[in-house]
Amino acid sequence: MTKHFFKTAALTLLLCAASAKADVLRIEQRSSFNALGQIAQRSNFDDFAGSYNYPGYGFTRGDVSYVSDENLIVGNGATFGIGSLRPVMSNEYWSPISGSIAQSYTLFGFDAAVSAGTVDLSITTNLASYHFKGLALPDGSSSFGFLGFRAAAGEYFTGFELRSQGDGYLAGITDVALGNVSAVPEPATPALLLAGLGLLALLRRRQS
């Protein structure tokens, strides 16, 4: 095998090891989400009355600042079932529910509902943006759906945007959780890293 082959193989393995670290994993059950690490913060909107409330633009609860066009809290007695069980954060202008996340959390999740159709969710981290399209959720009249996410080592959440996918469809969220998981590398990552470094070491010995 040639020197060029060894060098190319080593660099390929190192690049694979690096790329294995950058990703966001979706967690579908809150119990599984909670088991991943320490939940540092939980927040909801249960202190608001029924029907409709307007907490203001840039409304902050915990380490999440809601920056939708016009924040709207939908509660029991409103036209939409999304707030029948619990008051939820929504958007009066039927545009996305948007928020920014402070600190450096590697766990982010919430309960959500939509009056009809599906939702698209975009999540930003310090390294990238991730898009989850066509997510199905309950209508909120009898249950919520859980959307939870775990960032890989070196990443943390900075914001999100939840968008309903139809005219007159309204989404809402509550029980927002933020936390951190131990920075344990994926099983394949150290193996790829060691293999790449081993090939580089072999190449150096052959050159000496």
N, C-alpha and C positions, 0 to 999 in steps of 0.2 A: 504493500500500500504506500502511496506517495505522501510526501509532506503536506501537499495541498489537501489531500483527502482528510488527514488527521485534523488539520486546522479547521476545515469546513465543518466536520462532524462535531468538534468541540464547541465551536461557536453556535451551531444549531442547538445542541443540548443546553447550553447556557441561556440561549434566547427562550427556549421552551420552558426552562425553569423560571425565568423572569415572568413570562406571560402567564404562567399558572397561578401567580400570586394576585393578579388584578382581575377581580370578578365580584359580582354581587349575586348571592344565592337567595332565591325566594323560599320562604318557609310558610307552609299552608295551614299549620295548626298552631294556635297560641301556646299550647302546652309544650310543643317541640321548640318553639321560639324561646320560651322562658327557660328551658333546660340548657340553652346554649351558653348562658353566662349570667352576669349580674345585671338585673334590670334596675337602673339607677333612678328612673323617673317615670311616673305615670300621670297622665292628665286627661280630664274630660270637661264637659260643659254642663254637668248636672245642676250647677248652681243657678242656671238661667231658667226663667219661667217657661211655660208652654207657649204654643203658637210661634210667633216670629220675634227675634231679637237682633239688634245690630250692635255688636260689641266695638265697632270702630275699625278703621283701616290700620293695619299694622298691629293688630291685637296680638299680644304675647301671652302665652301660657306655658310656664316652665321654660324650657330651652327651645321652644318652637314659636316662631313669629308667623302669623297668618297674614299674608300680603295679597290676598285675592282682590279683585276690582272693588268689591264691596262685601266684606264678611257678613254672613247671615247665619244665625243659629236657628235651626228649625226644631221645634219641640212638639209635644203632644197637643193635638187640637189644630195643627196646621193642615193645609190642604194635602200635603205629601206624607206618605207613610214612613219616609225615612227617619222621621223623628218621633214615631209612635211609641217606641220603647224607651228611648233616651234622647235628650237633646243632642243634635249633631251640628258640626261646623259645615257650612255650605257657602254658596256664593249667590248673592242676589241677582247678579247680572248674567247668570247661566253660563259663565265662563269657568275655567278651571279653578279648583281649590288649590291655592298655591301657598307654600310655606318655606321658610328658611330654618335651618337647624344650627344652633350654636354648639360650642364645645366640639369634642371629637368622638362621637359615638359610632360604634361598629354594629349595633343592633338598632333597628327602627321598625316599628309596626303599629297597626291601628285596626279597629273595627270599622267597616264601611257598608254602606247601602246605596242603591240607586233606584229611582222611581221606576225606571224601565230601561231596557237595553243593556249594554255592556259599558265598561269604562276602560280608558287607557291611562296608564300610570307611568310617569317619568320620574326617575330618581337621579339626583346628582351627588357625586362624591368629590373629594379633593382631586381625584384622578380622571374621572370620566362621567358620562351620562349613560343611563340604562333605561330602556323603554320596554314596558310590558303592555301589550295591546290585546284588546278583546277580552278583558277579565270579566267573568260573570259574578254578580253579587245579588243577594236577596234584596227585596224592595223595602226592607226595614219594618214592615208591619208586624212581623213575627220573629225575625232574626236578623243578625248581621253576618257579614263575611269577614274573615280575618286576612289581612295582607301584611306579611312580615318579611323582613329582609336582613341578611347578614353580609357585612362587608368583609373582604379578605384582608390579610395582613397588609398594613401600609395604607389602607383606605379608611375613610370615615365619611359619614353622610353629611351633606351640606344643604340639601333642599329637596323638594318634591313638587309634583303637579299632578292632580287627579282630574281627569276630564271625562264627562259623560258623553255618550256618542249618539245623541238624537235631539231634535228640536223639542223643547219642553221637558227633557229628562233632567232630573236633579239628583246630584250625589251628595252624600254627607259622611262625615267621619267622627269617631269618638274613641275613647280609651286609647290614647296615643302613648306608646311605650318607647323609651330610649334606654339603651344600656350598652354594655361592652362584653365581648367574648374574648377569651384567652387567645393570644396570637399564636395559634398552632398551625404550622404550615401543612398544606395538603400532602398526603403520603408520597405522591410522585415527585414533589418539588425537591426534597433533599437528594433523592436518588438521581434525578436529572442533573442537579448541580454537581454532585460528586463525580458523576460520569464525565461531565464536561471538563471539570478540573483535572480528572485523571488523564484524559486524552491530551490536555495541554501539557501536563507534566511529562507524559511519554514522548510527546513531540520535542520537548526541550532536551530530554536525555538523548534522543536520536541525533539532535543537532550538535551535541557536545562531544 
